[in-house]
Structures are given as C-alpha cells and as structure tokens.
Amino acid sequence: MTSGEVVLQVEKWFAKADTFADVARESMEKKRYDFACFLAQQAVEFYLKGILIAKTGMKSYSHSLEDLTKALVATGIGIPQAVVECAKTLGEHYLQARYPDARVSEYTLEEAEQAVKCMEVTLDYLRRIRPVSEKKRR
C-alpha cells in the first residue's frame, strides 16, 4: 500500500469512528442505552485501529480495546491511566450490548453515561496523538 493509500484508509477509520461517536450520543438521548454503550466501544475501537494502521501500516483484527491499547503502547506511545481504565470499561460492551442474552439486566442510563464519558475521554486523547495526514496539514 502506498503512503497515500494508507492515509486514505486511516481517514476512513477516523470518519467512521466519528460517526459511531455521534450515534452513541444520539442513542443515549433516545434512551437506547445498549446502543449507546456498543457504539461508544466501536468509536474507540475504530479510532485505535486508525492510529495503529497509520503507525504500523497494518490493520489489527482484534476487537479487544485492551489489546489495541497494548498494541499502541508497543509503538512507543504512552497511554494515560484514565484511557486504559476506559478501554477496559468500554470493552465489556462489545459483546454484552450486542446480544440480548449476554446479560441478566437491561442497560441503564448510568451505564450509557459512563460509556459515553469514557468514549469522550478516550477520543479526546486519541485525537491529540493522531497522526496528521497531508490533507489536514494544508
């Protein structure tokens, strides 16, 4: 893949992550708490994958936010403890929010608020360390 193709692919991952983040916020407002939690996880996952593609040129097939943050650390990037904790919290929603029989109780407003807050904390950090594409520099 050429560097231009990598930049285009990375920008698509970031754009999709931003869409997931928007829909997570909207889902919380519409009291779709399971969707808010799942989409918050997806937003962070896609942003992490975009950064990893930019740093390594390869896409990770893991859905584990803990594994993805460890992979980012392996590239030499430090991760604040708050982001590590949020990755762990959000990671629980990847399966639980998707399957109706994955948990005993329904999702709550408090869980959705926590997930969206963790998403915001994590995305804020990831946007600060995000590689700047040629397109963004101009």
C-alpha positions as CSV (number, residue, x, y, z in Angstrom):
1,M,0.0,0.0,0.0
2,T,1.3,3.4,-0.9
3,S,1.5,6.2,1.8
4,G,-1.3,8.0,0.0
5,E,-3.5,4.8,0.2
6,V,-2.6,4.4,3.9
7,V,-3.6,8.0,4.6
8,L,-6.9,7.5,2.8
9,Q,-7.6,4.2,4.7
10,V,-6.8,5.8,8.0
11,E,-9.0,8.8,7.4
12,K,-11.9,6.4,6.6
13,W,-11.4,4.7,10.0
14,F,-11.4,8.1,11.8
15,A,-14.5,9.2,9.9
16,K,-16.4,6.0,10.8
17,A,-15.3,6.4,14.5
18,D,-16.7,9.9,14.5
19,T,-20.0,8.7,13.1
20,F,-20.1,5.9,15.8
21,A,-19.5,8.6,18.4
22,D,-22.3,10.8,17.1
23,V,-24.7,8.0,17.0
24,A,-23.7,6.8,20.5
25,R,-24.6,10.3,21.9
26,E,-27.9,10.3,20.0
27,S,-28.7,6.8,21.2
28,M,-28.2,7.9,24.8
29,E,-30.6,10.8,24.3
30,K,-33.2,8.4,22.8
31,K,-32.8,6.1,25.8
32,R,-31.3,3.3,23.7
33,Y,-28.7,2.6,26.3
34,D,-27.4,-0.6,24.9
35,F,-26.7,1.0,21.5
36,A,-25.0,4.0,23.2
37,C,-22.7,1.6,25.0
38,F,-21.9,-0.5,22.0
39,L,-21.4,2.4,19.7
40,A,-19.1,4.1,22.2
41,Q,-17.0,1.0,22.2
42,Q,-17.0,0.9,18.4
43,A,-15.9,4.6,18.1
44,V,-12.9,3.9,20.3
45,E,-12.1,0.7,18.6
46,F,-12.1,2.3,15.1
47,Y,-10.1,5.3,16.3
48,L,-7.5,3.0,17.8
49,K,-7.3,0.9,14.6
50,G,-6.9,4.0,12.5
51,I,-3.9,5.1,14.6
52,L,-2.4,1.6,14.5
53,I,-2.7,1.5,10.8
54,A,-1.0,4.9,10.5
55,K,1.8,3.8,12.8
56,T,2.4,0.2,11.6
57,G,0.8,0.1,8.1
58,M,-1.2,-3.0,9.3
59,K,-4.8,-3.4,10.5
60,S,-5.5,-5.3,13.7
61,Y,-8.3,-7.8,13.6
62,S,-8.8,-7.7,17.4
63,H,-11.9,-6.2,18.9
64,S,-10.4,-6.0,22.4
65,L,-9.8,-2.4,23.4
66,E,-7.2,-3.6,25.9
67,D,-5.3,-5.5,23.2
68,L,-5.5,-2.5,20.9
69,T,-4.2,-0.1,23.6
70,K,-1.3,-2.5,24.3
71,A,-0.5,-2.6,20.6
72,L,-0.4,1.2,20.6
73,V,1.9,1.2,23.7
74,A,4.2,-1.2,21.7
75,T,4.6,1.5,19.1
76,G,6.1,3.8,21.7
77,I,3.0,5.8,22.6
78,G,2.2,6.2,26.3
79,I,-1.4,5.8,27.3
80,P,-2.8,7.7,30.4
81,Q,-4.3,5.5,33.1
82,A,-7.7,7.1,32.6
83,V,-7.7,5.9,29.0
84,V,-6.6,2.4,30.0
85,E,-9.4,2.2,32.5
86,C,-11.9,3.5,30.0
87,A,-10.8,0.9,27.4
88,K,-11.4,-1.8,30.0
89,T,-14.9,-0.4,30.8
90,L,-15.9,0.0,27.2
91,G,-14.5,-3.4,26.2
92,E,-17.2,-5.1,28.2
93,H,-19.9,-3.6,25.9
94,Y,-18.6,-5.2,22.7
95,L,-20.5,-8.5,23.4
96,Q,-22.9,-7.6,26.2
97,A,-24.6,-4.8,24.3
98,R,-25.0,-6.8,21.1
99,Y,-26.7,-9.9,22.3
100,P,-30.0,-10.0,24.1
101,D,-29.0,-13.0,26.2
102,A,-25.5,-11.8,27.1
103,R,-26.5,-10.2,30.4
104,V,-29.2,-10.5,33.1
105,S,-30.4,-6.9,33.3
106,E,-31.2,-4.2,30.8
107,Y,-28.7,-1.4,30.2
108,T,-29.2,1.7,32.3
109,L,-28.8,5.5,31.8
110,E,-25.9,5.4,34.2
111,E,-24.1,2.8,32.2
112,A,-24.7,4.7,29.0
113,E,-23.5,7.9,30.6
114,Q,-20.3,6.2,31.8
115,A,-19.7,4.6,28.4
116,V,-20.2,7.9,26.5
117,K,-18.0,9.7,29.0
118,C,-15.3,7.1,28.6
119,M,-15.6,7.4,24.9
120,E,-15.2,11.2,25.1
121,V,-12.1,10.9,27.4
122,T,-10.5,8.3,25.1
123,L,-11.3,10.0,21.8
124,D,-10.0,13.3,23.2
125,Y,-6.7,11.7,23.9
126,L,-6.6,9.7,20.7
127,R,-7.3,12.9,18.6
128,R,-4.4,14.6,20.3
129,I,-1.9,11.8,19.4
130,R,-3.5,11.2,15.9
131,P,-1.0,11.4,13.1
132,V,-1.7,14.4,10.9
133,S,-2.4,13.5,7.3
134,E,-1.0,15.6,4.4
135,K,-4.6,16.6,3.6
136,K,-5.0,18.0,7.1
137,R,-1.7,20.0,7.0
138,R,-2.7,22.1,4.0
